[in-house]
Amino acid sequence: MHLIIVGHGKMGKTIEHVAKLKNLNIHAIVDNYADLTSLTFPTQSIVIDFTQPDQVLTNINFYATKKVNVVMGTTGWQQHLETVKKIVLEAQIGFIYASNFALGVNLFTKIIAEAARVFNNFPEYDVFMRETHHKHKKDAPSGTALNIGKTLLANIKWKKHLLLNNPDRAIHDDEIHISAARGGTVIGEHEVIFDSSADSISLQHQAKDRSGFALGAIASAQWVNAKKGFFTINDYIDEVLKHD
Ligand SMILES: NC(=O)c1ccc[n+]([C@@H]2O[C@H](COP(=O)([O-])OP(=O)(O)OC[C@H]3O[C@@H](n4cnc5c(N)ncnc54)[C@H](OP(=O)(O)O)[C@@H]3O)[C@@H](O)[C@H]2O)c1
């Protein structure tokens, strides 16, 4: 497998660092489109793309012409999902994406889904969420918190809505409140609380550094390397769990 790291910002540099620790072959690292288009692509090349949302369509069209498999870490292109899927399937390349490649976050989400199915039978437990991130983060709540919130909605039948702002009224029974705190250098913390008048059960994920994203992206590259098709990180995790 020949890794091609596209985008050499915060994430690209972390991917490079983790790939070197794992003694993986890095064929090239590029940080702009001109350098990308002048690359050679040996067989068994795989791209790991952590660039910018407005570059995603241009880059994917290029990967399709080169018939190279792709791990897409760049976020913010969900509005183009169907277009991207069509390009990938027509070019018959392998493509995997995740809004969060950290393995722990994806396993955490699976655990939350299971917990929600349990608490669905015990309406005396209410559920709410807290998330905390560093002071530079531009969005709130985080995409990961929204995804976990949707997982809760899908599995707890009397919960119908996510409440994303701090309310100036009581919470309705069919709402799940997600509160977001911002400050300092916190990489990312997500907590789901199931609370009754008798006790409280809290499930929590805390990211320690960016290497979790890189480890998940590299594991996904190894998984999708010999595949064709359009995948999310859940397809990879489900396959691992199937062989358990
Ligand atoms: N899926 C996940 O797990 C995960 C985790 C963390 C971050 N992300 C996402 O990953 C993306 C990158 O994050 P980051 O923190 O690494 O951003 P960053 O530090 O801004 O790095 C992006 C780099 O890509 C370069 N670039 C832009 N267009 C390019 C192109 N067409 N070809 C090659 N390189 C190009 C940029 O160069 P210039 O600065 O010169 O434009 C920049 O150096 C963002 O969308 C972020 O939300 C995803």
The ligand as an SDF file (V2000), in Angstrom:
LIG
                    3D

 48 52  0  0  0  0  0  0  0  0999 V2000
  -12.9800   13.1240    9.6440 N   0  0  0  0  0  0  0  0  0  0  0  0
  -12.2690   13.4060   10.7370 C   0  0  0  0  0  0  0  0  0  0  0  0
  -12.0540   12.5580   11.6170 O   0  0  0  0  0  0  0  0  0  0  0  0
  -11.6480   14.7770   10.8830 C   0  0  0  0  0  0  0  0  0  0  0  0
  -10.8600   15.1110   11.9830 C   0  0  0  0  0  0  0  0  0  0  0  0
  -10.2690   16.3640   12.0200 C   0  0  0  0  0  0  0  0  0  0  0  0
  -10.4670   17.2460   10.9840 C   0  0  0  0  0  0  0  0  0  0  0  0
  -11.2640   16.9030    9.9310 N   0  0  0  0  0  0  0  0  0  0  0  0
  -11.4760   17.7420    8.7590 C   0  0  0  0  0  0  0  0  0  0  0  0
  -10.3430   17.6210    7.9150 O   0  0  0  0  0  0  0  0  0  0  0  0
  -10.1740   18.8100    7.1480 C   0  0  0  0  0  0  0  0  0  0  0  0
   -8.7560   19.3330    7.3440 C   0  0  0  0  0  0  0  0  0  0  0  0
   -8.5620   19.6570    8.7130 O   0  0  0  0  0  0  0  0  0  0  0  0
   -7.1860   20.3100    9.2010 P   0  0  0  0  0  0  0  0  0  0  0  0
   -7.4280   20.6660   10.6290 O   0  0  0  0  0  0  0  0  0  0  0  0
   -6.0140   19.4440    8.8590 O   0  0  0  0  0  0  0  0  0  0  0  0
   -7.1820   21.6290    8.2720 O   0  0  0  0  0  0  0  0  0  0  0  0
   -5.9270   22.5260    7.8420 P   0  0  0  0  0  0  0  0  0  0  0  0
   -4.9280   22.5700    8.9460 O   0  0  0  0  0  0  0  0  0  0  0  0
   -6.5080   23.8100    7.3310 O   0  0  0  0  0  0  0  0  0  0  0  0
   -5.2620   21.7210    6.6170 O   0  0  0  0  0  0  0  0  0  0  0  0
   -5.8090   21.5630    5.3320 C   0  0  0  0  0  0  0  0  0  0  0  0
   -4.6430   21.5990    4.3370 C   0  0  0  0  0  0  0  0  0  0  0  0
   -5.0600   21.1340    3.0560 O   0  0  0  0  0  0  0  0  0  0  0  0
   -4.4810   21.9830    2.0590 C   0  0  0  0  0  0  0  0  0  0  0  0
   -5.2760   21.9360    0.8170 N   0  0  0  0  0  0  0  0  0  0  0  0
   -6.3740   22.6570    0.4840 C   0  0  0  0  0  0  0  0  0  0  0  0
   -6.8460   22.2710   -0.7190 N   0  0  0  0  0  0  0  0  0  0  0  0
   -6.0410   21.2800   -1.1740 C   0  0  0  0  0  0  0  0  0  0  0  0
   -6.0200   20.4570   -2.3600 C   0  0  0  0  0  0  0  0  0  0  0  0
   -6.9420   20.5770   -3.3380 N   0  0  0  0  0  0  0  0  0  0  0  0
   -5.0650   19.5150   -2.4960 N   0  0  0  0  0  0  0  0  0  0  0  0
   -4.1360   19.3680   -1.5240 C   0  0  0  0  0  0  0  0  0  0  0  0
   -4.0930   20.1110   -0.3740 N   0  0  0  0  0  0  0  0  0  0  0  0
   -5.0410   21.0510   -0.2000 C   0  0  0  0  0  0  0  0  0  0  0  0
   -4.4770   23.3420    2.7300 C   0  0  0  0  0  0  0  0  0  0  0  0
   -3.5850   24.2220    2.0900 O   0  0  0  0  0  0  0  0  0  0  0  0
   -3.9070   25.8240    2.1210 P   0  0  0  0  0  0  0  0  0  0  0  0
   -3.9460   26.2130    3.5610 O   0  0  0  0  0  0  0  0  0  0  0  0
   -2.7810   26.3890    1.3490 O   0  0  0  0  0  0  0  0  0  0  0  0
   -5.2520   25.9780    1.4570 O   0  0  0  0  0  0  0  0  0  0  0  0
   -4.0640   22.9880    4.1630 C   0  0  0  0  0  0  0  0  0  0  0  0
   -2.6580   22.9390    4.3150 O   0  0  0  0  0  0  0  0  0  0  0  0
  -11.2880   19.7540    7.6210 C   0  0  0  0  0  0  0  0  0  0  0  0
  -12.3880   19.6160    6.7510 O   0  0  0  0  0  0  0  0  0  0  0  0
  -11.6430   19.2090    9.0160 C   0  0  0  0  0  0  0  0  0  0  0  0
  -12.9870   19.5170    9.3990 O   0  0  0  0  0  0  0  0  0  0  0  0
  -11.8420   15.6730    9.8720 C   0  0  0  0  0  0  0  0  0  0  0  0
  1  2  1  0
  2  3  2  0
  2  4  1  0
  4  5  1  0
  4 48  2  0
  5  6  2  0
  6  7  1  0
  7  8  2  0
  8  9  1  0
  8 48  1  0
  9 10  1  0
  9 46  1  0
 10 11  1  0
 11 12  1  0
 11 44  1  0
 12 13  1  0
 13 14  1  0
 14 15  2  0
 14 16  1  0
 14 17  1  0
 17 18  1  0
 18 19  2  0
 18 20  1  0
 18 21  1  0
 21 22  1  0
 22 23  1  0
 23 24  1  0
 23 42  1  0
 24 25  1  0
 25 26  1  0
 25 36  1  0
 26 27  1  0
 26 35  1  0
 27 28  2  0
 28 29  1  0
 29 30  1  0
 29 35  2  0
 30 31  1  0
 30 32  2  0
 32 33  1  0
 33 34  2  0
 34 35  1  0
 36 37  1  0
 36 42  1  0
 37 38  1  0
 38 39  2  0
 38 40  1  0
 38 41  1  0
 42 43  1  0
 44 45  1  0
 44 46  1  0
 46 47  1  0
M  CHG  2   8   1  16  -1
M  END
$$$$
